[in-house]
Amino acid sequence: MASVTCRVQYLEDSDPFQCTNFPEPRRPLQVDLDPNLALSEQIAGIQKLLSAPLKVEDSTLQLSPRGNYMDLECSLAEQRDDLEKFYQDLE
């Protein structure tokens, strides 16, 4: 399977009721993910691209608009059943 192009953006959600300290998220950036490589091995590159201030170990990936959190120890291919709608949109 070829790489999967995703749109990513950094979201500070440690306190969802405090919106004065953090501006609206920037426009999403595109990143190509290897569907057979664990997301934990790809998240550092995503975080660098986004200039996210948190440590890599404090970061996660969330699938939007469904809001599901991704399992970083698995690849996208391994989570295909959980991401059926996501993959339908790609095909």
N, C-alpha and C positions, 0 to 999 in steps of 0.2 A: 504494500500500500504506500502511496506517495505521502508526502508531508501534508499535514492539515493546517491550513491557514486560519488563525483565530484572531479575533479582536480582543485586546486586553486593556484594562485600565486599573489604576491603583485606586482603592477605596479605603479610606480610614474609617473604620466602623467600631473602634473601641468604645466610644460613647455615642450611640446614635441620636441622643437627645441634645448633644452639644454640637451645634453647627457653626458657631461663630469663629472657631479656631481653624477650621478647615474649609477651603473653598470648594466649589463644585468640582467633581473629577474632570480632568482633562479629557479631550476627545480620545476615544480608544485608538490604540496603535495596533498594527498588524504584526503577528509573529507566526512563524512556521514551526509547528511542533511535529516531532517524529512520533507517529502513533504507536510504535513498538518500543519506545524508550520510556522508562518510568518517569512520571512527572516530577519526582523529587530530583532527578538529574537534569531537568530542564528549567526548574523554577528560578534558579539563580540568574540565568540569562534573561528571563522575563522580568525579574525584579530589577536588574541592571538597566534594561531597556526603559522601564517605567520610572527610574530614579526613586524607587520606593525607599523611605528612610528606615524601615524595620529590618531586623535581622532575617535572614532566609528562614531560619527555624521558627520564626514567628509568623510566617506567611502561609497562605493557602490559596487555592483556586476555587472559585465558585462559578457554576454554570448559570448563566442568565438566559432567559427570564425565569427559568424554573427555580433557581436559587439553590440547587443541590451543590453540596461541597464535594470536590473531587478527592479521591483517594490518591494521595501523592506517591504512595508506594507501588501503585499500579500504573500501567500505560493506558493510553486512550483505547487501544485495541482490547485490553483486558476488561475495560469498563463499558464495552460496546452495548451490552444488554441494558445497563443503567442509562446509557446515553442514546437510546434508540431514536428519540425525537431529534436530538442534535445531529445524528448521522443522516436521518431522513432529510433534514434541511440541506445537508452538504451534497447529497446525491441528486 
